[in-house]
Amino acid sequence: DVDLAESGGGSVQAGGTLRLSCVASGVTVAMAWFRQVPGKEREGVASIDVLGPTTYEDSVKGRFSISRSDDKIKMFLQMNDLKPEDTGMYYCAAGSTWSPQLRARDYAYWGQGTQVTVSS
């Protein structure tokens, strides 16, 4: 099993920035960020393969950037120009295979989440 721990959430005004971090207890091929608001399904935000390929949900392209540390254990999400619709609980996920499709079912390991709130 892989344990994941997120940090970096908070409350910002629209147009602000946040940087989320996730630390894993081991290396996995794929890591990703998902977000969820009450009453809605968890949606993929961005993912990254251990070799470098990335994918982004359309609404965050050009504003968010996903990366991993050199030791591949840490993952980051730089979030710029935040919008109220970015509000949600952000979850770190990890899995054994990567695909460009952001599907929650592809990820076996999940963190507890970190809250991001963007006010207008």
N, C-alpha and C positions, 0 to 999 in steps of 0.2 A: 504494500500500500504506500501511497504518497500523501503526505500531509501538506496542506497549503494554507498560508496565512497572508491575508491582504492587509494593507494599510494605506493611508493617504487620502481617504475620503474627507469630506467636509462640506461646508456651506459657502457658496460664493455667489456673487452677482453675475448676471448675464454678461458675457464678454470676458469673464475671468478664466483663470487656469488652475488646474490641479494635476498632480502627478500621482498615480496609483502605483503601488508596488505589491508584488506577490513573491513570497519566498517558499520554495518547495523543499521537501526533505530528500528528494532525489531527482535525477534527470529523467525527463520524459521527452518523447519525440515532439509532441504538440502541446502548446499552452495557449490559452485563450481568455478573453474577458467576455463575460455575459452581463446583462443587466435585467432587472425586473422591477416593475412597479406593481402595487397591489391590484389584483383583478386582471392582470395581463400575464401572458406567457413570458417565460424567460427568453430574451432575444440575444443573439450573438452580436458583439460589438467589433471585435478584432481577434485574429489568431496569428500565431507564428510557429513555424516549423523549426526544429533544432538546427537545420541547415540554412535557415534564413528567410524562405518565402513567407509572405504575409498576406492577409486578406482583411478587408474592412467592410463593415455594413455601410451602405450607400450614404446614410445621413451624417456619418462621421468622417468621411473621406475628406482629406485636406485640413481637417481640424485635429484629429487624433493621430498619435503615432505609437505603435507597439514595438517593443524591443526586448531583448534578453541580455543578461550579463554574459561575460565571456565563459564563465563556468556553467552556464545554461541553467542554473538553479533559480535565478531571480528573473522576474518578468516585470516590465514597466508599461504603463499606459500614460503617455503625456497627452493631456486634454487641454486644448486651447480653444478660445472663442466659445466657451460653453454657453449652451442655450437652456432655457427652462425644460425643454423636452428631453434633455440629457439626464434629468433627475431620475434617480432610482437606486436600488441596491446593486452594487457591482460585485460580481463573483469572479474569482480566479478559477480556472479549470485546467486540468491536465489529462492527457491521454496518450495512447501508444501509437496512434497513427494520425497524420495530418491530412486534411483536405481543404480546398478553398471554400467549402460550404460550411457555414457556421451553424452546426447542428449540435444541440445540447447532448443528444444521445451518443455522440462520438467521444464524449469525455467521461472517464470513469471516476475522476477525482475532483472534488470541489472544496473550495474554502467556505468560510462562514459568511463572507460578504463584508463590504464596507459601503456606507451610505454616502451618496453624492446628492446634494441639493443645490439647485441653481435657481435663484430668484430673479424675477424680471424687474 
